[in-house]
């Protein structure tokens, strides 16, 4: 459907159009799906903010903790959810992606109904736009050090088991590896946004090893070919 459509793209979604949107630039179409948490007290508060023209922020979808699904921007349109950042050497992530906000403060688990709704939505979006599993990323992946969502409590492994996200790596680090080796591996995997060493390591861990602590380890090396673009 066109950006000025009058109904949702995904079955079961409630259409609640946000004024904070526009056409995608340079003829781009969605190649990524970016996951966020709202960091607000309720889905209703997040919905109001995402539809407030003064807030100048939006997303294509919002999923409540009870599994309720709202669509705010047409999938063919450009929502304002990603901000500054980069993935696989490409900027303007808003024009390259579909943004999904999850009702979660970032410090507690995501509910079963919410994850089920997300999985159904991801399957639909990925089919409609031919987006591979590697194209499903977190906000923290494209903006290391600036963003941490969907956070350490998000169950990436659950999505990966269903082919809805890239599988974690297997610690494919060279013998006697250094942080320079890690940075090159992270860049090949898509983490190309400028970032200090600590921020880059934190971003890769948030995506593949959110429980990890301490200095760089062989297990921190991301899987090859997970760029998605």
Secondary structure, 3 states (H helix, E strand, C coil): CCCCCCCCCCCCCEECCCCCEEECHHHCCCCEEEEEECCCCCHHHHHHHHCCCCCCCCCCEEECCCCCEEECCCCCEEECCCCCCCECCECCHHHHEEEEEECCCCCCCCCHHHHHHHHHHHHHHHHHHCCCHHHEEEHHHHCCCCCCCCCCCCCHHHHHHCCCCCCCCCCCCCCCCCHHHHHHHHHHHCCCCCCCHHHHHHHHHHHHCCCCCCCCCHHHCCCCCCCCC
